[in-house]
Each structure stands twice: as structure tokens, then as C-alpha cells.
Amino acid sequence: MPAVAAWEGRGVSYGAVSSAADEAAVREIYRAHYGMLAGWCARLVGDRDLAHDVATEAFVRLLAHWGQVAEPRAWLYTTAGNIIRDHWRKRGREHIAFAKVGYALETGPEPDLARDLTVRDAIRGLPDRLRMAVMLHYFADLPIAQVASQLGKSEGAVKRDLWDARRRLATSLDGAR
């Protein structure tokens, strides 16, 4: 597993990865899910290098929490989603800080929202409670039961969040077709 080899000797503690069997299981999960997770992240952030960093960070965190994780795939996608959410929050704070000192970041021309709005932009505009459910269910292809477990909600609450998100997305994307 390249992530393990890359981090060995750098003072990273893996906590619960204690046996050769555990390490083999993590390697198998890495082989099975890294590519799909990195691709999922790339679709969300629009930057391949950042997506690979996020996916790698999610696996490093999996190693640190190995003994506490019941569903590794769901846990990885939830963790990656949280890392991406933190990334976008940081970017928003950077834009505000630069604006306060009178420095405009290069953002390109103003988009014609009726023409240029993408699904990614529309999902990014959803509230956090709805965005994560959409990302995990529709983009990571996790069943509602696993999404509910990862988000600490009931299945009914997740279904309601997905319904509300679809309604909001339909409204925001209506003119973009």
C-alpha cells in the first residue's frame, strides 16, 4: 500500500492497525476503493491533485481509526466529504479576508447562472446537512441505511434530506437546462 509506505517513518501513528492481518485488510480496501474515492473527490473539487490529496488523507485517517470503523467504504467517503467541506469553508474565508484588504482573487468572468450553473455548483450551494447526504447517496452510491449510519441520523431523516435536496436542486437547475 503506497500510502502506508509513504507515511512509515514519518512519525505517523496508525493506532489500531496492529497486526499483519489488519494491515492486509487495509491494503485490500485501499486497492479496491482508492481509485473510485479519488475520482469522486475530483468530481467534487474539480482538481485532480487536490482530489488525490483528499483521498490519501482519508486513508491515513482510516489507518488511525481502524479499530473503530465498522464500514470502511462508507467511512472513507464520509471522511473525504468532510475534508472537502473544510476545504471549501477555508476557501470562502480566504476570499473574505482578501476582499477586506482590497485584493480580488482571480475568479474569471461572472457566470450567467441560467447558462453556466453546473450540478457541482448547485450541490455546493446546498446547506451542509443536505449536501453530505446527496454526496454520499448519489455520488458515492451508498445505500440510505449506510448514509444514515455515517451521518448519525435515522433513515427517515436521510430520505427527507434527499427529498429536500432534490427539490432545491430542481429549482436551482431549472433555468440551466
Buried (B, 14 or more C-beta within 10 A) or exposed (E): BEBBEEBEEEEEEBEBBEEEEBBEBBBEBBEEBBEBBBBBBBEBBEEEEBBBBBBBBBBBBBBBBBEEBEBBBBBBBBBBBBBBBEBEEEEEEEEEEEEEEEEEEEEEEEEEEEEEBEBEBBBBEBEEEBBBBBBBBBBBEBEBEBBBBBBEBEBEBBBBBBEBBEEBBEEBBEEBE
